[in-house]
Amino acid sequence: MDPDEKLVFTIGISDTHEFQIRYSAGKTFINIPEDVAYNWTNTAQVGIESAVQLKNDLSVNVLIEKDFKCLDRNDEDEVGSYPNPMKAC
């Protein structure tokens, strides 16, 4: 991989009850079932995972975890991050 290239992942909603994965032009698209997405984003559940069957009896294991806001003061862009459960309020 060229150092100037980016590795891009996109998460979307599947129109089926299964995880789906597709790779095209340097981008990986992962679609998850709507009910799984809803439960994951609206509960304290941190991660979701599934083995996705590919062609020729191959599979890929998909693990997606929530991105929590950092507890230290850094300059990282945290737009879209979940509140950190370790932060004392």
C-alpha positions as a Markdown table, in Angstrom:
| # | Residue | x | y | z |
|---|---|---|---|---|
| 1 | Met | 0.0 | 0.0 | 0.0 |
| 2 | Asp | 1.3 | 3.4 | -1.0 |
| 3 | Pro | 1.9 | 5.6 | 2.1 |
| 4 | Asp | -0.2 | 8.4 | 0.5 |
| 5 | Glu | -3.2 | 6.1 | 0.2 |
| 6 | Lys | -6.0 | 6.0 | 2.7 |
| 7 | Leu | -7.8 | 2.9 | 4.1 |
| 8 | Val | -11.5 | 3.8 | 4.2 |
| 9 | Phe | -14.3 | 1.9 | 6.0 |
| 10 | Thr | -18.0 | 2.7 | 5.7 |
| 11 | Ile | -20.7 | 1.3 | 7.9 |
| 12 | Gly | -24.3 | 1.1 | 6.6 |
| 13 | Ile | -27.5 | -0.7 | 7.1 |
| 14 | Ser | -28.1 | -4.0 | 5.3 |
| 15 | Asp | -31.3 | -4.7 | 3.5 |
| 16 | Thr | -31.0 | -8.3 | 4.7 |
| 17 | His | -30.7 | -10.0 | 8.1 |
| 18 | Glu | -27.0 | -10.7 | 7.5 |
| 19 | Phe | -23.8 | -8.7 | 7.7 |
| 20 | Gln | -22.5 | -7.9 | 4.2 |
| 21 | Ile | -19.0 | -6.7 | 3.1 |
| 22 | Arg | -17.8 | -5.3 | -0.2 |
| 23 | Tyr | -14.5 | -3.9 | -1.3 |
| 24 | Ser | -14.1 | -1.4 | -4.2 |
| 25 | Ala | -11.5 | 1.2 | -5.2 |
| 26 | Gly | -9.7 | 1.2 | -1.8 |
| 27 | Lys | -12.9 | 1.4 | 0.2 |
| 28 | Thr | -14.5 | -1.3 | 2.4 |
| 29 | Phe | -18.2 | -1.2 | 2.8 |
| 30 | Ile | -19.7 | -3.1 | 5.8 |
| 31 | Asn | -23.5 | -3.3 | 6.1 |
| 32 | Ile | -25.1 | -4.6 | 9.2 |
| 33 | Pro | -28.7 | -5.6 | 9.9 |
| 34 | Glu | -31.0 | -2.8 | 11.0 |
| 35 | Asp | -32.0 | -4.5 | 14.3 |
| 36 | Val | -28.3 | -5.2 | 15.2 |
| 37 | Ala | -27.4 | -1.6 | 14.4 |
| 38 | Tyr | -30.3 | -0.2 | 16.5 |
| 39 | Asn | -29.4 | -2.3 | 19.5 |
| 40 | Trp | -25.7 | -1.5 | 19.2 |
| 41 | Thr | -26.1 | 2.2 | 18.9 |
| 42 | Asn | -28.9 | 2.6 | 21.5 |
| 43 | Thr | -27.4 | 0.5 | 24.4 |
| 44 | Ala | -24.2 | 0.1 | 26.4 |
| 45 | Gln | -23.1 | -2.7 | 24.0 |
| 46 | Val | -19.6 | -1.7 | 22.9 |
| 47 | Gly | -19.0 | -4.0 | 19.9 |
| 48 | Ile | -20.7 | -6.3 | 17.3 |
| 49 | Glu | -19.1 | -9.1 | 15.4 |
| 50 | Ser | -20.0 | -11.6 | 12.7 |
| 51 | Ala | -18.3 | -14.0 | 10.3 |
| 52 | Val | -19.2 | -13.0 | 6.7 |
| 53 | Gln | -19.1 | -15.8 | 4.1 |
| 54 | Leu | -17.3 | -15.0 | 0.9 |
| 55 | Lys | -16.8 | -16.9 | -2.3 |
| 56 | Asn | -14.9 | -20.2 | -2.5 |
| 57 | Asp | -15.7 | -21.2 | 1.1 |
| 58 | Leu | -13.7 | -18.2 | 2.5 |
| 59 | Ser | -15.0 | -15.9 | 5.3 |
| 60 | Val | -13.9 | -12.7 | 7.0 |
| 61 | Asn | -14.5 | -11.9 | 10.6 |
| 62 | Val | -15.9 | -8.5 | 11.2 |
| 63 | Leu | -15.6 | -6.7 | 14.5 |
| 64 | Ile | -16.8 | -3.2 | 15.0 |
| 65 | Glu | -16.5 | -1.2 | 18.2 |
| 66 | Lys | -17.8 | 2.1 | 19.3 |
| 67 | Asp | -15.4 | 5.0 | 19.3 |
| 68 | Phe | -15.4 | 6.7 | 22.7 |
| 69 | Lys | -14.3 | 10.3 | 23.4 |
| 70 | Cys | -10.8 | 10.5 | 24.9 |
| 71 | Leu | -10.4 | 11.2 | 28.6 |
| 72 | Asp | -7.3 | 13.3 | 28.1 |
| 73 | Arg | -7.2 | 16.7 | 26.5 |
| 74 | Asn | -6.0 | 16.1 | 23.0 |
| 75 | Asp | -6.6 | 17.8 | 19.7 |
| 76 | Glu | -8.1 | 14.7 | 18.0 |
| 77 | Asp | -11.4 | 15.2 | 16.1 |
| 78 | Glu | -14.0 | 13.4 | 18.2 |
| 79 | Val | -17.1 | 14.3 | 16.2 |
| 80 | Gly | -19.4 | 11.4 | 16.2 |
| 81 | Ser | -17.7 | 9.7 | 19.2 |
| 82 | Tyr | -19.7 | 8.2 | 22.0 |
| 83 | Pro | -19.5 | 9.6 | 25.5 |
| 84 | Asn | -16.8 | 7.7 | 27.4 |
| 85 | Pro | -18.3 | 5.4 | 30.1 |
| 86 | Met | -15.1 | 5.8 | 32.2 |
| 87 | Lys | -15.6 | 9.6 | 32.6 |
| 88 | Ala | -16.8 | 10.6 | 36.1 |
| 89 | Cys | -19.6 | 13.2 | 35.9 |
